[in-house]
């Protein structure tokens, strides 16, 4: 088969377009890891995870009221010998501290000087805060046991590449009665969340962005509420 000059030029151009398209597909495939790959890398990260602390920005959206509110504060998380300790301080606009440790949930409202507490072991109920911290220290096997995971693509947060992982709670689990999904924006280097979004059956959402994140277990004093003697204890 013979081609004239114009025919050759068109053929070369067409071939270039095809190869360019193939390159784009290859790049897209190589930059979006599979779900198995992501869980494997989270596995590796979990082996050396002892804790973290970070500043947080939280956005709460009420589907029914079509309203949203924002607050910020700090989070502290320590994990040792299978025990996890959590503290979340909301400093603006409110002044509240939530601590989850040793089978108890405690919520202290500084402005009202009120303490609410509940023993998890008796109620078997988990706080929403625990779902917001999924992905910190959990192994891939733990995640598969509790959720159905799926990678939903890639993005950037504050200019850094992230992988988006969606977790849907297993049918019939306790989590399934409280949430419909957890979306994690995972740092593609550290394989921990830099943003987490929890969606509830009511379609309300809680989104937390972690900033100035520091790895390593916080000191024990980070989890002390330091309550005043006249604190009012009310039912949780």
Secondary structure, DSSP 8 states (H G I E B T S, - for coil): ----HHHHHHHHHHHHHHHHHHHHHHHHHHHS--HHHHHHHHHHHHHT--EEEEEEEEEEEETTTTEEEEEEEEEEEEEETTEEEEEEEEEES--EEEEEETTEEEEEETTTTEEEEEEHHHH----HHHHHTTTSS--HHHHHHHEEEEEEEEEEETTEEEEEEEEEE-TTSTGGGT-SEEEEEEETTT-SEEEEEEE-TTS-EEEEEEEEEEES---GGGG-----TT-EEE--
